[in-house]
Amino acid sequence: MKLKSIALILMTVALPAMAEKVSVNTKGMSLILDVENGKPAQYLYFGTKLNPNDLQNLKVATDGRMDVYPAYGLNTPAEAALAMRHSDGNLSTALVATGCDVKNEGNASVTTVHLKDPVYNIKVDLKYRAYNDVDMIEAWTEILNGEKGTVTLTTFASAMLPIRRGDVWMSHLSGTWAAEGQLSHEKLQPGEFVIRNNDGTRNSHTDHAEVMFSLDGKGQENAGNVIGAALVYSGNYKLKTVTDDTEYHYP
């Protein structure tokens, strides 16, 4: 089985900090982002590793935005990854890119995409740790409040990833004592699919914080294109997949 892992799990070279295309690569995968200062960061590509010629031909989608980390505000075309109440009570947030950088960490590198609200002193750093020897990317988000008062976060996802619609199935594990690891397969349909656990640290044998998206039909044991995701956190969690009016699912 071809397993592409994102670490939520949601990759090791980044372009210069002011470049519009940011490439995060593992041994066999590429995650390509469009990071233009003053505009929302957008997804361009996620899949088999690209070469420099392929990268030159990638274009920003013209049939709808695929924001990397959409914020709830005046124009939220997809499910919001971030929503908050600002210190003045306003519920609207906008995130635009201010740059990116990359840092090597032994057998991996961490690419950071910097976002900021143009009005409020709210900063968001999107982090991607890519490994040189395995096809795995860790993704997480750091949010900094620079406002003078208190802000209240109502939604703050670790990461988001659009998946093109089609015959997409989701597989996950659940169970109970003496019946752990029961495998379920669900075809993604319009609407929302939520996996959650509110048992604190007691979640390893009930609802697992891992999912697998089979992109070409129900998951097979030895064949198929798959995106695997695991939330590396031992407490309460929620994994949500949303289908909106675009051509994409948003897990």
CORPE-V893853 format. One record per residue. RES is the residue in three letters. PSI is psi in whole degrees, 0 to 359 (NA if undefined). OMEGA is omega as a letter, one per 30 degrees, with the letter a starting at -180 (none if undefined). D_CENTER is the distance of its C-alpha to the mean C-alpha in Angstrom with 1 decimal. Layout:
res=RES psi=PSI omega=OMEGA d_center=D_CENTER
res=RES psi=PSI omega=OMEGA d_center=D_CENTER
//
This chain:
res=MET psi=134 omega=l d_center=22.1
res=LYS psi=114 omega=a d_center=19.5
res=LEU psi=117 omega=l d_center=16.5
res=LYS psi=124 omega=a d_center=13.3
res=SER psi=132 omega=l d_center=11.2
res=ILE psi=131 omega=a d_center=7.6
res=ALA psi=38 omega=j d_center=8.4
res=LEU psi=319 omega=h d_center=6.9
res=ILE psi=118 omega=l d_center=8.5
res=LEU psi=NA omega=none d_center=6.0
res=MET psi=NA omega=none d_center=11.9
res=THR psi=29 omega=a d_center=16.8
res=VAL psi=134 omega=l d_center=18.4
res=ALA psi=149 omega=l d_center=17.6
res=LEU psi=170 omega=a d_center=19.8
res=PRO psi=156 omega=a d_center=22.1
res=ALA psi=331 omega=a d_center=20.8
res=MET psi=4 omega=a d_center=22.0
res=ALA psi=151 omega=l d_center=20.9
res=GLU psi=328 omega=l d_center=19.0
res=LYS psi=122 omega=l d_center=17.2
res=VAL psi=123 omega=a d_center=15.2
res=SER psi=123 omega=l d_center=15.0
res=VAL psi=120 omega=a d_center=13.3
res=ASN psi=141 omega=l d_center=15.2
res=THR psi=195 omega=l d_center=16.0
res=LYS psi=320 omega=a d_center=19.3
res=GLY psi=7 omega=a d_center=18.5
res=MET psi=158 omega=l d_center=15.0
res=SER psi=136 omega=l d_center=13.8
res=LEU psi=120 omega=a d_center=10.7
res=ILE psi=127 omega=l d_center=12.4
res=LEU psi=148 omega=l d_center=11.7
res=ASP psi=112 omega=a d_center=14.5
res=VAL psi=94 omega=l d_center=15.3
res=GLU psi=125 omega=a d_center=18.7
res=ASN psi=133 omega=l d_center=20.3
res=GLY psi=359 omega=l d_center=20.9
res=LYS psi=158 omega=l d_center=18.4
res=PRO psi=140 omega=l d_center=14.8
res=ALA psi=140 omega=a d_center=12.4
res=GLN psi=152 omega=l d_center=11.4
res=TYR psi=138 omega=l d_center=9.9
res=LEU psi=323 omega=a d_center=13.0
res=TYR psi=145 omega=l d_center=12.5
res=PHE psi=120 omega=a d_center=10.9
res=GLY psi=211 omega=a d_center=13.7
res=THR psi=143 omega=a d_center=17.0
res=LYS psi=135 omega=a d_center=17.9
res=LEU psi=153 omega=l d_center=19.5
res=ASN psi=170 omega=a d_center=22.7
res=PRO psi=326 omega=l d_center=23.8
res=ASN psi=319 omega=l d_center=25.5
res=ASP psi=318 omega=a d_center=22.6
res=LEU psi=323 omega=a d_center=20.6
res=GLN psi=334 omega=a d_center=23.5
res=ASN psi=359 omega=l d_center=23.4
res=LEU psi=137 omega=l d_center=19.8
res=LYS psi=151 omega=l d_center=20.0
res=VAL psi=137 omega=a d_center=18.0
res=ALA psi=137 omega=l d_center=17.9
res=THR psi=356 omega=a d_center=20.9
res=ASP psi=26 omega=l d_center=20.5
res=GLY psi=147 omega=a d_center=17.7
res=ARG psi=148 omega=l d_center=15.0
res=MET psi=73 omega=a d_center=11.3
res=ASP psi=139 omega=l d_center=10.2
res=VAL psi=321 omega=a d_center=7.2
res=TYR psi=77 omega=a d_center=7.8
res=PRO psi=138 omega=l d_center=10.7
res=ALA psi=146 omega=l d_center=13.4
res=TYR psi=127 omega=a d_center=16.2
res=GLY psi=217 omega=a d_center=19.3
res=LEU psi=333 omega=a d_center=21.8
res=ASN psi=96 omega=a d_center=19.6
res=THR psi=89 omega=a d_center=16.3
res=PRO psi=342 omega=a d_center=16.1
res=ALA psi=177 omega=l d_center=13.0
res=GLU psi=132 omega=a d_center=11.9
res=ALA psi=133 omega=l d_center=11.8
res=ALA psi=337 omega=a d_center=9.0
res=LEU psi=130 omega=l d_center=12.1
res=ALA psi=143 omega=a d_center=15.7
res=MET psi=162 omega=l d_center=18.8
res=ARG psi=116 omega=a d_center=22.6
res=HIS psi=171 omega=a d_center=24.0
res=SER psi=339 omega=l d_center=27.2
res=ASP psi=5 omega=l d_center=29.3
res=GLY psi=349 omega=a d_center=27.9
res=ASN psi=142 omega=a d_center=25.9
res=LEU psi=358 omega=a d_center=22.7
res=SER psi=136 omega=l d_center=21.3
res=THR psi=143 omega=l d_center=18.8
res=ALA psi=141 omega=l d_center=17.8
res=LEU psi=122 omega=l d_center=15.6
res=VAL psi=156 omega=a d_center=16.8
res=ALA psi=143 omega=l d_center=16.4
res=THR psi=3 omega=l d_center=19.2
res=GLY psi=181 omega=l d_center=18.6
res=CYS psi=161 omega=l d_center=16.9
res=ASP psi=168 omega=a d_center=18.3
res=VAL psi=143 omega=a d_center=18.2
res=LYS psi=132 omega=l d_center=19.9
res=ASN psi=140 omega=l d_center=21.2
res=GLU psi=82 omega=l d_center=21.2
res=GLY psi=245 omega=a d_center=23.6
res=ASN psi=16 omega=a d_center=22.0
res=ALA psi=172 omega=l d_center=18.6
res=SER psi=150 omega=a d_center=17.5
res=VAL psi=119 omega=l d_center=15.1
res=THR psi=131 omega=l d_center=13.9
res=THR psi=126 omega=l d_center=13.5
res=VAL psi=121 omega=a d_center=12.8
res=HIS psi=127 omega=l d_center=15.2
res=LEU psi=155 omega=a d_center=15.0
res=LYS psi=147 omega=l d_center=18.0
res=ASP psi=132 omega=a d_center=19.6
res=PRO psi=339 omega=a d_center=22.7
res=VAL psi=310 omega=a d_center=24.9
res=TYR psi=152 omega=a d_center=23.9
res=ASN psi=66 omega=l d_center=23.5
res=ILE psi=126 omega=l d_center=19.9
res=LYS psi=142 omega=l d_center=17.7
res=VAL psi=127 omega=l d_center=14.0
res=ASP psi=123 omega=l d_center=12.9
res=LEU psi=123 omega=a d_center=9.5
res=LYS psi=137 omega=l d_center=10.2
res=TYR psi=113 omega=l d_center=9.7
res=ARG psi=118 omega=a d_center=12.5
res=ALA psi=138 omega=a d_center=13.8
res=TYR psi=146 omega=a d_center=16.8
res=ASN psi=334 omega=a d_center=19.9
res=ASP psi=354 omega=l d_center=21.2
res=VAL psi=156 omega=l d_center=18.5
res=ASP psi=73 omega=l d_center=15.5
res=MET psi=138 omega=l d_center=12.9
res=ILE psi=129 omega=l d_center=10.2
res=GLU psi=135 omega=l d_center=9.5
res=ALA psi=134 omega=l d_center=6.9
res=TRP psi=170 omega=a d_center=8.2
res=THR psi=136 omega=l d_center=9.6
res=GLU psi=127 omega=a d_center=13.3
res=ILE psi=129 omega=a d_center=15.2
res=LEU psi=124 omega=l d_center=18.9
res=ASN psi=115 omega=l d_center=21.5
res=GLY psi=8 omega=l d_center=24.4
res=GLU psi=160 omega=a d_center=26.2
res=LYS psi=338 omega=a d_center=29.6
res=GLY psi=190 omega=a d_center=29.0
res=THR psi=137 omega=l d_center=26.6
res=VAL psi=152 omega=a d_center=23.4
res=THR psi=117 omega=l d_center=21.9
res=LEU psi=126 omega=l d_center=18.2
res=THR psi=337 omega=l d_center=17.9
res=THR psi=129 omega=l d_center=14.1
res=PHE psi=93 omega=a d_center=11.6
res=ALA psi=149 omega=l d_center=8.2
res=SER psi=321 omega=l d_center=6.9
res=ALA psi=164 omega=l d_center=3.3
res=MET psi=152 omega=l d_center=2.7
res=LEU psi=121 omega=l d_center=4.0
res=PRO psi=140 omega=l d_center=7.8
res=ILE psi=127 omega=a d_center=10.4
res=ARG psi=140 omega=a d_center=13.9
res=ARG psi=161 omega=a d_center=16.4
res=GLY psi=209 omega=l d_center=19.2
res=ASP psi=68 omega=a d_center=20.6
res=VAL psi=130 omega=l d_center=17.3
res=TRP psi=149 omega=l d_center=17.9
res=MET psi=130 omega=l d_center=16.0
res=SER psi=140 omega=l d_center=17.8
res=HIS psi=166 omega=a d_center=17.7
res=LEU psi=142 omega=l d_center=20.4
res=SER psi=182 omega=l d_center=22.5
res=GLY psi=196 omega=l d_center=26.1
res=THR psi=186 omega=a d_center=28.7
res=TRP psi=132 omega=a d_center=31.4
res=ALA psi=8 omega=l d_center=33.0
res=ALA psi=46 omega=a d_center=30.7
res=GLU psi=160 omega=l d_center=27.4
res=GLY psi=40 omega=l d_center=24.8
res=GLN psi=125 omega=a d_center=25.6
res=LEU psi=131 omega=l d_center=23.5
res=SER psi=143 omega=l d_center=22.5
res=HIS psi=129 omega=a d_center=21.5
res=GLU psi=132 omega=l d_center=20.4
res=LYS psi=131 omega=a d_center=20.3
res=LEU psi=124 omega=a d_center=17.7
res=GLN psi=168 omega=l d_center=19.9
res=PRO psi=141 omega=a d_center=19.7
res=GLY psi=207 omega=a d_center=18.6
res=GLU psi=147 omega=l d_center=16.4
res=PHE psi=123 omega=a d_center=16.0
res=VAL psi=132 omega=l d_center=15.5
res=ILE psi=124 omega=a d_center=15.9
res=ARG psi=160 omega=l d_center=17.1
res=ASN psi=128 omega=l d_center=19.5
res=ASN psi=23 omega=a d_center=21.8
res=ASP psi=15 omega=a d_center=24.1
res=GLY psi=234 omega=a d_center=23.1
res=THR psi=355 omega=a d_center=23.5
res=ARG psi=64 omega=a d_center=25.1
res=ASN psi=2 omega=a d_center=22.1
res=SER psi=342 omega=a d_center=22.4
res=HIS psi=2 omega=l d_center=24.8
res=THR psi=261 omega=l d_center=23.8
res=ASP psi=118 omega=a d_center=20.3
res=HIS psi=146 omega=l d_center=18.1
res=ALA psi=42 omega=l d_center=14.5
res=GLU psi=146 omega=l d_center=13.6
res=VAL psi=161 omega=l d_center=13.1
res=MET psi=125 omega=l d_center=13.9
res=PHE psi=115 omega=l d_center=13.5
res=SER psi=120 omega=a d_center=16.7
res=LEU psi=347 omega=a d_center=16.6
res=ASP psi=56 omega=l d_center=20.4
res=GLY psi=177 omega=a d_center=22.0
res=LYS psi=139 omega=a d_center=22.3
res=GLY psi=135 omega=l d_center=21.3
res=GLN psi=158 omega=a d_center=24.1
res=GLU psi=325 omega=a d_center=25.2
res=ASN psi=9 omega=a d_center=25.9
res=ALA psi=159 omega=l d_center=24.4
res=GLY psi=159 omega=l d_center=21.5
res=ASN psi=127 omega=a d_center=18.1
res=VAL psi=141 omega=l d_center=15.4
res=ILE psi=121 omega=l d_center=11.7
res=GLY psi=143 omega=a d_center=11.7
res=ALA psi=136 omega=l d_center=9.4
res=ALA psi=132 omega=l d_center=11.2
res=LEU psi=119 omega=a d_center=10.9
res=VAL psi=79 omega=a d_center=13.4
res=TYR psi=138 omega=a d_center=15.4
res=SER psi=1 omega=a d_center=18.8
res=GLY psi=204 omega=l d_center=19.2
res=ASN psi=149 omega=a d_center=18.4
res=TYR psi=167 omega=l d_center=15.0
res=LYS psi=125 omega=l d_center=13.5
res=LEU psi=125 omega=a d_center=11.1
res=LYS psi=134 omega=l d_center=11.3
res=THR psi=128 omega=a d_center=11.2
res=VAL psi=134 omega=l d_center=12.8
res=THR psi=121 omega=l d_center=15.0
res=ASP psi=204 omega=a d_center=16.4
res=ASP psi=14 omega=l d_center=19.1
res=THR psi=190 omega=l d_center=17.2
res=GLU psi=19 omega=a d_center=16.9
res=TYR psi=150 omega=l d_center=13.3
res=HIS psi=152 omega=a d_center=11.7
res=TYR psi=94 omega=l d_center=8.6
res=PRO psi=NA omega=none d_center=7.3
//
